[in-house]
Amino acid sequence: MEEGRGRVVFYDPKANYGFIDPDGEGGDVVFSIRPGDEPVQVGDYVHFELAPKPQVTQMGTQALRVWKTAGTAASAADITVPS
């Protein structure tokens, strides 16, 4: 699965959707928080997994899972993948 990191630039908890500005190039990534996932806020630095065949919606590429990473420029050692 394709993965990436970036910063949450918008999140509406009532509608349960938001946007991530991914590191590097590319458009916004759209996400929703699944039951049991750690909540996120605007400004959080996150790690995300894209759909196996990235789905591009009118709002952007769709992420399947999103979770917070430590710091502002996470390295692979900073990432804890939730089970």
BALOBA-1460 file (C-alpha; in Angstrom, 3 decimals):
// residues 83
<rec num="1" residu="m" x="0.000" y="0.000" z="0.000"/>
<rec num="2" residu="e" x="1.245" y="3.468" z="-0.804"/>
<rec num="3" residu="e" x="1.992" y="5.573" z="2.285"/>
<rec num="4" residu="g" x="2.823" y="9.168" z="2.972"/>
<rec num="5" residu="r" x="3.136" y="11.887" z="5.569"/>
<rec num="6" residu="g" x="1.786" y="15.389" z="5.775"/>
<rec num="7" residu="r" x="-0.039" y="17.985" z="7.835"/>
<rec num="8" residu="v" x="-3.783" y="18.109" z="8.517"/>
<rec num="9" residu="v" x="-4.955" y="21.403" z="6.999"/>
<rec num="10" residu="f" x="-8.703" y="20.935" z="7.545"/>
<rec num="11" residu="y" x="-10.849" y="18.588" z="9.620"/>
<rec num="12" residu="d" x="-14.575" y="18.744" z="10.386"/>
<rec num="13" residu="p" x="-15.305" y="16.256" z="13.207"/>
<rec num="14" residu="k" x="-19.084" y="16.560" z="12.754"/>
<rec num="15" residu="a" x="-18.896" y="15.621" z="9.064"/>
<rec num="16" residu="n" x="-15.873" y="13.345" z="9.757"/>
<rec num="17" residu="y" x="-13.740" y="14.360" z="6.818"/>
<rec num="18" residu="g" x="-10.629" y="16.400" z="6.322"/>
<rec num="19" residu="f" x="-7.655" y="17.178" z="4.114"/>
<rec num="20" residu="i" x="-3.955" y="16.457" z="4.452"/>
<rec num="21" residu="d" x="-1.305" y="18.517" z="2.668"/>
<rec num="22" residu="p" x="1.171" y="15.734" z="1.825"/>
<rec num="23" residu="d" x="4.929" y="16.232" z="2.059"/>
<rec num="24" residu="g" x="6.489" y="16.717" z="-1.334"/>
<rec num="25" residu="e" x="4.386" y="17.317" z="-4.378"/>
<rec num="26" residu="g" x="0.820" y="16.343" z="-5.103"/>
<rec num="27" residu="g" x="-2.669" y="17.495" z="-4.281"/>
<rec num="28" residu="d" x="-4.552" y="17.209" z="-1.017"/>
<rec num="29" residu="v" x="-5.397" y="13.815" z="0.435"/>
<rec num="30" residu="v" x="-8.969" y="13.359" z="1.726"/>
<rec num="31" residu="f" x="-9.525" y="11.313" z="4.903"/>
<rec num="32" residu="s" x="-12.095" y="10.190" z="7.457"/>
<rec num="33" residu="i" x="-11.392" y="8.938" z="10.973"/>
<rec num="34" residu="r" x="-12.531" y="5.349" z="11.517"/>
<rec num="35" residu="p" x="-14.005" y="4.109" z="14.819"/>
<rec num="36" residu="g" x="-11.154" y="3.383" z="17.216"/>
<rec num="37" residu="d" x="-8.673" y="5.652" z="15.404"/>
<rec num="38" residu="e" x="-6.903" y="8.389" z="17.326"/>
<rec num="39" residu="p" x="-8.556" y="11.787" z="16.729"/>
<rec num="40" residu="v" x="-6.626" y="14.408" z="14.791"/>
<rec num="41" residu="q" x="-6.731" y="18.199" z="14.677"/>
<rec num="42" residu="v" x="-5.714" y="20.847" z="12.190"/>
<rec num="43" residu="g" x="-1.952" y="21.236" z="12.379"/>
<rec num="44" residu="d" x="-1.223" y="17.620" z="13.383"/>
<rec num="45" residu="y" x="1.555" y="15.899" z="11.453"/>
<rec num="46" residu="v" x="0.199" y="12.531" z="10.302"/>
<rec num="47" residu="h" x="1.117" y="9.344" z="8.484"/>
<rec num="48" residu="f" x="-1.437" y="7.925" z="6.053"/>
<rec num="49" residu="e" x="-2.100" y="4.923" z="3.823"/>
<rec num="50" residu="l" x="-3.745" y="5.366" z="0.454"/>
<rec num="51" residu="a" x="-6.275" y="2.968" z="-1.019"/>
<rec num="52" residu="p" x="-4.573" y="0.066" z="-2.898"/>
<rec num="53" residu="k" x="-5.751" y="1.612" z="-6.143"/>
<rec num="54" residu="p" x="-5.799" y="5.292" z="-5.162"/>
<rec num="55" residu="q" x="-9.294" y="6.648" z="-5.469"/>
<rec num="56" residu="v" x="-9.381" y="10.208" z="-6.691"/>
<rec num="57" residu="t" x="-12.567" y="12.033" z="-5.748"/>
<rec num="58" residu="q" x="-13.623" y="15.576" z="-6.585"/>
<rec num="59" residu="m" x="-11.894" y="16.553" z="-3.327"/>
<rec num="60" residu="g" x="-8.617" y="14.656" z="-3.897"/>
<rec num="61" residu="t" x="-6.926" y="11.292" z="-3.377"/>
<rec num="62" residu="q" x="-8.544" y="9.115" z="-0.675"/>
<rec num="63" residu="a" x="-6.627" y="7.880" z="2.391"/>
<rec num="64" residu="l" x="-7.750" y="4.676" z="4.117"/>
<rec num="65" residu="r" x="-5.986" y="5.160" z="7.450"/>
<rec num="66" residu="v" x="-4.529" y="8.225" z="9.181"/>
<rec num="67" residu="w" x="-2.593" y="8.446" z="12.435"/>
<rec num="68" residu="k" x="-0.420" y="11.010" z="14.193"/>
<rec num="69" residu="t" x="3.364" y="10.921" z="14.058"/>
<rec num="70" residu="a" x="5.848" y="12.405" z="16.499"/>
<rec num="71" residu="g" x="7.308" y="15.819" z="15.729"/>
<rec num="72" residu="t" x="6.985" y="17.904" z="12.617"/>
<rec num="73" residu="a" x="9.298" y="16.080" z="10.241"/>
<rec num="74" residu="a" x="8.832" y="12.424" z="11.072"/>
<rec num="75" residu="s" x="11.338" y="9.805" z="10.106"/>
<rec num="76" residu="a" x="10.531" y="6.113" z="9.790"/>
<rec num="77" residu="a" x="11.720" y="5.652" z="13.410"/>
<rec num="78" residu="d" x="9.025" y="8.089" z="14.622"/>
<rec num="79" residu="i" x="6.136" y="6.139" z="13.143"/>
<rec num="80" residu="t" x="4.042" y="3.716" z="15.162"/>
<rec num="81" residu="v" x="1.614" y="1.815" z="12.967"/>
<rec num="82" residu="p" x="-1.645" y="1.097" z="14.801"/>
<rec num="83" residu="s" x="-2.907" y="-2.457" z="14.664"/>
